[in-house]
Amino acid sequence: MLKVPLATLGNTGLKVSKLGFGTFDFGVPALNISSEMGGQILIESHKLGINFWDTAIDYGSHPHVASALNHLPREDVVISTKAYAESFREVKKNLKSALKELNTDYIDIFLLHYVKHGEVEKCRQILRELNDIKTTGTVKAIGLSTHSVAVVKEASLFEDVDVIMPIYCKASQELVSKFRKRIPLEDGSIDEMSNAIKLAHHNGKGVIAMKVLGSGASPLIKDYQLAIKAILQLDFIDAMVVGMQNFEEIKKNVEAIISS
């Protein structure tokens, strides 16, 4: 059986599947996906080689990930979770909650969530303090997620950043402008984001592209295979996270990866 290939995430030493499982949908009440059901979906994705699962404090999907971990060796899965960076005290509290909700002793990747340009200096200080926690083994890698070109540029120069998760898709600027709500770049152009990501990758940061299909941008969804393959072929992106909610979506996305 063909499986999703693995990649080394920047200088972290972590081996992640090129396709990561975005678990946002598991926490959407209207979808009514129980933690047991979500856990089983994650287990099935793991059978196809998806060892990288992405979640966040506010997604509501920690119980789904914990359910799956009950049936897999912890070291076989790379988990990223995210928390908003109000202060180091608040982030540390969220980290403690995440460990409990995920029922794990450590988190592979802990990111400051959706960092905006005006928050960079505050986040830099928090990351410095989080770096001390890495020495305990509670967290293996730290970084941030963002929709901002400026943040990616600045974070690519931060010594304490191991991983950056930027919004990125292979789309023309015309398409980005037309679907601004679905492809919500905070600043700059898609080409400028590409250059910022290249800088981050050159500086040894692990780069994980998110919203490669936008937040449901119809042209990208329609040609999802091309959208996924286009990201896969970029040597300055280590992996991508795609939101999925059932096994059919997993199979389609895995097929797009392995047929490249």
C-alpha positions as CSV (number, residue, x, y, z in Angstrom):
1,M,0.0,0.0,0.0
2,L,1.4,3.4,-1.0
3,K,1.6,5.9,1.9
4,V,2.1,9.6,2.3
5,P,5.8,10.3,2.2
6,L,7.6,11.8,5.2
7,A,9.7,15.0,5.4
8,T,12.1,16.4,7.9
9,L,10.6,19.5,9.5
10,G,13.3,22.2,9.2
11,N,16.0,21.8,11.8
12,T,13.6,20.2,14.4
13,G,14.5,16.6,13.6
14,L,10.8,15.7,13.5
15,K,9.7,13.5,10.6
16,V,6.2,14.5,9.5
17,S,4.0,13.3,6.7
18,K,3.9,15.7,3.8
19,L,0.1,15.8,4.3
20,G,-1.0,16.7,7.8
21,F,-4.5,16.2,9.2
22,G,-6.2,19.4,10.1
23,T,-8.7,18.6,12.9
24,F,-10.7,21.9,13.0
25,D,-13.9,20.3,11.7
26,F,-14.0,17.7,14.5
27,G,-14.9,20.5,16.9
28,V,-17.7,22.0,14.8
29,P,-20.9,21.2,16.8
30,A,-23.1,21.1,13.6
31,L,-21.0,18.2,12.2
32,N,-21.6,16.1,15.4
33,I,-18.3,14.2,15.2
34,S,-17.8,12.4,18.5
35,S,-14.4,12.1,20.0
36,E,-14.6,8.3,19.4
37,M,-15.6,8.8,15.7
38,G,-12.9,11.4,15.2
39,G,-10.3,9.2,16.8
40,Q,-11.2,6.3,14.5
41,I,-10.9,8.7,11.5
42,L,-7.4,9.7,12.7
43,I,-6.4,6.1,13.1
44,E,-7.5,5.3,9.5
45,S,-5.5,8.3,8.3
46,H,-2.4,6.9,10.1
47,K,-2.8,3.7,8.2
48,L,-2.3,5.7,5.0
49,G,0.9,7.3,6.3
50,I,-0.5,10.5,7.9
51,N,1.5,10.8,11.1
52,F,1.1,14.5,11.6
53,W,-2.1,15.8,13.2
54,D,-2.8,19.5,13.8
55,T,-5.1,20.9,16.4
56,A,-5.5,23.9,18.6
57,I,-6.8,24.9,22.1
58,D,-9.9,26.5,20.6
59,Y,-10.7,23.8,18.0
60,G,-12.4,21.5,20.5
61,S,-10.7,18.6,18.8
62,H,-8.2,17.6,21.6
63,P,-10.5,14.8,22.8
64,H,-10.6,13.4,19.3
65,V,-6.8,13.3,19.1
66,A,-6.6,11.8,22.6
67,S,-9.1,9.1,21.6
68,A,-6.8,8.1,18.7
69,L,-3.7,8.1,20.9
70,N,-5.3,5.5,23.0
71,H,-4.8,3.0,20.1
72,L,-1.4,4.1,18.7
73,P,2.1,4.3,20.2
74,R,2.7,8.0,21.1
75,E,6.0,8.1,19.3
76,D,4.3,7.2,16.0
77,V,2.4,10.5,15.8
78,V,3.6,14.1,15.6
79,I,1.0,16.4,17.2
80,S,0.9,20.2,16.8
81,T,-1.4,22.4,18.8
82,K,-1.8,26.1,19.1
83,A,-2.7,28.8,21.7
84,Y,-3.3,32.5,21.4
85,A,-0.5,34.6,22.8
86,E,-2.0,36.9,25.4
87,S,0.9,36.5,27.8
88,F,3.5,33.8,28.7
89,R,1.4,33.0,31.8
90,E,-1.7,32.4,29.7
91,V,0.2,30.4,27.1
92,K,1.8,28.3,29.9
93,K,-1.7,27.6,31.3
94,N,-3.0,26.6,27.9
95,L,0.0,24.3,27.4
96,K,-0.8,22.6,30.7
97,S,-4.5,22.2,29.6
98,A,-3.5,20.9,26.2
99,L,-1.3,18.2,27.8
100,K,-4.2,17.1,30.0
101,E,-6.8,17.2,27.2
102,L,-4.5,15.3,24.8
103,N,-3.6,12.8,27.6
104,T,0.1,13.0,26.7
105,D,3.3,13.8,28.4
106,Y,4.6,16.0,25.6
107,I,3.6,18.0,22.6
108,D,5.7,17.8,19.5
109,I,5.0,21.3,18.1
110,F,3.5,24.1,20.2
111,L,2.6,27.2,18.2
112,L,1.4,30.7,19.1
113,H,-1.9,30.9,17.2
114,Y,-2.7,33.4,14.4
115,V,-0.1,36.0,15.2
116,K,-0.8,39.4,13.6
117,H,1.8,41.9,12.6
118,G,1.3,44.1,15.6
119,E,1.8,41.2,18.0
120,V,5.3,40.2,16.9
121,E,7.3,41.7,19.7
122,K,5.0,40.3,22.4
123,C,5.2,36.9,20.8
124,R,8.9,37.1,20.5
125,Q,9.2,37.5,24.3
126,I,6.8,34.6,24.9
127,L,8.8,32.4,22.5
128,R,12.0,33.1,24.4
129,E,10.3,31.9,27.6
130,L,8.8,28.9,25.9
131,N,12.2,28.0,24.7
132,D,13.2,27.2,28.3
133,I,10.3,24.7,28.5
134,K,11.8,22.8,25.5
135,T,14.7,21.8,27.8
136,T,12.2,19.8,30.0
137,G,11.0,17.7,27.0
138,T,7.4,18.9,27.5
139,V,7.6,20.5,24.0
140,K,9.9,19.5,21.2
141,A,9.5,22.5,18.9
142,I,7.9,25.9,19.1
143,G,6.8,28.6,16.7
144,L,3.8,30.4,15.4
145,S,1.0,30.4,12.8
146,T,0.1,33.5,10.9
147,H,-1.7,35.0,7.9
148,S,0.9,37.9,7.7
149,V,3.8,38.2,5.2
150,A,5.5,40.6,7.6
151,V,5.3,38.2,10.5
152,V,6.8,35.4,8.5
153,K,9.7,37.6,7.5
154,E,10.4,38.7,11.0
155,A,9.9,35.2,12.6
156,S,12.3,33.7,10.0
157,L,15.0,35.7,11.8
158,F,14.1,34.7,15.4
159,E,16.4,32.2,16.9
160,D,13.7,30.9,19.2
161,V,11.3,30.0,16.3
162,D,11.6,26.4,15.1
163,V,8.4,26.1,13.0
164,I,6.3,28.6,11.0
165,M,2.8,27.8,9.8
166,P,1.7,30.4,7.2
167,I,-1.3,30.7,5.1
168,Y,-0.2,29.7,1.5
169,C,-1.8,28.4,-1.6
170,K,-0.8,28.3,-5.3
171,A,-3.1,30.9,-6.6
172,S,-2.8,34.0,-8.6
173,Q,-3.0,37.4,-6.8
174,E,-6.2,38.0,-8.8
175,L,-7.8,34.9,-7.3
176,V,-6.6,35.9,-3.8
177,S,-8.1,39.3,-4.2
178,K,-11.4,37.9,-5.5
179,F,-11.6,35.4,-2.6
180,R,-10.2,37.6,0.2
181,K,-12.4,36.1,2.9
182,R,-11.5,32.5,1.8
183,I,-7.8,33.3,1.3
184,P,-7.3,35.8,4.1
185,L,-3.8,37.2,3.7
186,E,-3.4,39.9,6.3
187,D,-0.9,41.9,4.3
188,G,1.3,41.6,1.2
189,S,0.8,39.5,-1.9
190,I,0.9,35.8,-2.5
191,D,4.3,36.3,-4.2
192,E,5.6,38.2,-1.2
193,M,4.4,35.4,1.0
194,S,6.3,32.9,-1.2
195,N,9.5,34.9,-0.8
196,A,9.0,35.2,3.0
197,I,8.5,31.4,3.3
198,K,11.6,30.8,1.2
199,L,13.6,33.0,3.6
200,A,12.2,31.0,6.6
201,H,13.1,27.7,5.0
202,H,16.6,28.9,4.1
203,N,17.1,29.9,7.8
204,G,16.2,26.3,8.9
205,K,12.7,26.9,10.0
206,G,10.2,24.1,9.6
207,V,7.5,25.4,7.2
208,I,4.0,24.0,7.3
209,A,1.5,25.5,4.8
210,M,-2.0,25.9,5.9
211,K,-5.2,26.8,4.0
212,V,-3.8,25.4,0.8
213,L,-7.4,25.1,-0.4
214,G,-8.2,28.4,1.3
215,S,-11.1,28.3,3.7
216,G,-13.2,26.6,1.1
217,A,-12.3,28.8,-1.9
218,S,-14.3,27.3,-4.7
219,P,-11.7,27.3,-7.5
220,L,-9.2,25.6,-5.2
221,I,-11.7,23.1,-3.9
222,K,-12.8,22.3,-7.5
223,D,-9.2,21.6,-8.5
224,Y,-8.0,20.3,-5.2
225,Q,-5.7,17.7,-6.7
226,L,-3.8,20.4,-8.6
227,A,-3.8,22.7,-5.6
228,I,-2.3,20.0,-3.3
229,K,0.2,18.8,-5.9
230,A,1.4,22.4,-6.5
231,I,2.3,22.8,-2.8
232,L,3.8,19.3,-2.6
233,Q,6.3,20.2,-5.4
234,L,7.7,23.2,-3.6
235,D,11.1,22.5,-2.0
236,F,10.7,25.4,0.5
237,I,7.6,23.9,2.2
238,D,8.1,20.8,4.3
239,A,4.5,19.8,4.8
240,M,0.9,21.1,4.5
241,V,-2.1,20.8,6.7
242,V,-5.5,20.2,5.1
243,G,-8.7,20.1,7.1
244,M,-10.6,16.8,6.8
245,Q,-13.7,15.4,8.4
246,N,-14.2,11.8,7.0
247,F,-12.4,8.9,5.5
248,E,-13.5,9.8,1.9
249,E,-11.8,13.1,2.1
250,I,-8.6,11.5,3.5
251,K,-8.5,9.0,0.6
252,K,-9.0,11.7,-2.0
253,N,-6.3,13.9,-0.5
254,V,-3.8,11.0,0.0
255,E,-4.4,10.0,-3.7
256,A,-3.5,13.5,-4.8
257,I,-0.3,13.3,-2.8
258,I,0.9,9.8,-3.9
259,S,0.0,10.3,-7.5
260,S,2.3,13.2,-7.9
